[in-house]
Amino acid sequence: MRAFTGMYQREGDETKPPSPVVTPDRINRLAAKGLRPVLVLDEFDKSVSTDQRKDFLFDLVNSVWLHNGQVIAISNTSYAELAKAWGENFGGGPILRRIGRGDGCHNLAFVKSK
């Protein structure tokens, strides 16, 4: 996910990683101009490997949510599996509630038949 490219750096790599393309501040500025934010998260289940990334993802999703925007999260993992892996009552819970529960949320599951 390009939004997270500045969130890590390989050990021994002295080059500065690129800044994130999508930030909560950018979402807020665009929403203030009257634009409705839409955030697409491809391979959503693979994006959160550290607490820092989870916090950043929450800030992104929360910014979109506060402006009545739309989050499209594409994952090979179910809501229940993500909640278990990320911790429903910790950092992962608020993220998942904002994209997978409540009015206007739609969960679609496409399963390959055997």
C-alpha positions as CSV (number, residue, x, y, z in Angstrom):
1,M,0.0,0.0,0.0
2,R,1.6,3.3,-1.1
3,A,0.2,5.2,1.8
4,F,2.5,3.3,4.1
5,T,5.7,3.6,2.1
6,G,7.2,6.1,4.5
7,M,6.4,4.0,7.6
8,Y,9.4,1.7,7.6
9,Q,13.0,1.4,6.5
10,R,15.2,-1.6,6.0
11,E,17.9,-2.2,8.5
12,G,21.2,-0.7,7.3
13,D,19.4,1.4,4.6
14,E,20.5,5.0,5.1
15,T,18.3,6.5,2.4
16,K,15.2,8.4,3.4
17,P,12.0,6.4,2.7
18,P,9.4,8.3,0.6
19,S,6.7,10.2,2.4
20,P,3.2,8.7,2.4
21,V,1.1,9.7,-0.6
22,V,-2.2,9.7,1.4
23,T,-2.3,11.3,4.8
24,P,-5.0,12.2,7.3
25,D,-4.1,15.9,6.8
26,R,-4.5,15.6,3.0
27,I,-7.9,13.9,3.4
28,N,-9.0,16.7,5.8
29,R,-7.8,19.5,3.5
30,L,-9.6,18.0,0.5
31,A,-12.8,17.4,2.5
32,A,-12.7,21.0,3.7
33,K,-12.9,22.0,0.0
34,G,-16.1,20.1,-0.3
35,L,-14.7,16.9,-1.8
36,R,-16.0,13.5,-0.5
37,P,-13.0,11.3,0.4
38,V,-12.8,7.8,-1.0
39,L,-10.0,5.6,0.3
40,V,-9.3,2.3,-1.5
41,L,-7.2,-0.2,0.5
42,D,-6.1,-3.1,-1.6
43,E,-4.8,-6.2,0.2
44,F,-6.0,-4.6,3.4
45,D,-5.2,-7.6,5.6
46,K,-1.5,-7.4,4.7
47,S,-1.0,-3.7,5.6
48,V,-0.8,-3.8,9.3
49,S,2.3,-5.4,10.7
50,T,3.3,-2.9,13.5
51,D,1.5,-0.7,16.0
52,Q,2.8,2.3,14.1
53,R,1.2,1.2,10.9
54,K,-2.1,0.3,12.7
55,D,-2.2,3.8,14.3
56,F,-1.5,5.4,10.9
57,L,-4.2,3.2,9.2
58,F,-6.7,4.2,12.0
59,D,-5.9,7.9,11.4
60,L,-6.5,7.5,7.6
61,V,-9.8,5.6,8.0
62,N,-11.0,7.9,10.8
63,S,-10.4,11.0,8.6
64,V,-12.5,9.5,5.9
65,W,-15.2,8.4,8.3
66,L,-15.4,11.8,10.0
67,H,-16.1,13.4,6.6
68,N,-18.7,10.8,5.6
69,G,-16.4,9.4,3.0
70,Q,-16.2,5.9,1.7
71,V,-13.6,3.2,2.5
72,I,-13.2,0.3,0.1
73,A,-11.1,-2.4,1.8
74,I,-10.2,-5.4,-0.3
75,S,-9.0,-8.4,1.7
76,N,-8.6,-12.2,1.5
77,T,-9.4,-12.3,5.2
78,S,-12.8,-12.2,6.8
79,Y,-13.9,-9.5,9.3
80,A,-13.8,-12.0,12.1
81,E,-10.3,-13.2,11.2
82,L,-9.0,-9.6,11.0
83,A,-10.7,-8.8,14.4
84,K,-9.0,-11.8,16.0
85,A,-5.5,-11.0,14.4
86,W,-5.6,-7.3,15.2
87,G,-7.4,-7.4,18.5
88,E,-11.1,-6.4,18.5
89,N,-10.7,-4.4,21.7
90,F,-7.4,-2.7,20.8
91,G,-6.2,-0.8,17.8
92,G,-7.8,-3.0,15.2
93,G,-11.3,-2.8,16.6
94,P,-11.9,0.9,15.9
95,I,-10.5,0.5,12.3
96,L,-12.7,-2.5,11.6
97,R,-15.9,-0.9,13.1
98,R,-15.4,2.1,10.8
99,I,-15.3,0.1,7.7
100,G,-17.2,-3.1,8.4
101,R,-20.1,-2.3,10.7
102,G,-23.0,0.2,11.0
103,D,-25.3,2.0,8.6
104,G,-24.0,2.1,5.1
105,C,-21.5,-0.7,5.5
106,H,-21.7,-3.6,3.0
107,N,-19.6,-6.7,3.3
108,L,-19.3,-8.7,0.1
109,A,-17.7,-12.1,0.1
110,F,-16.8,-13.8,-3.2
111,V,-16.0,-17.5,-2.7
112,K,-14.7,-19.8,-5.4
113,S,-17.0,-22.8,-5.6
114,K,-15.4,-26.2,-5.5
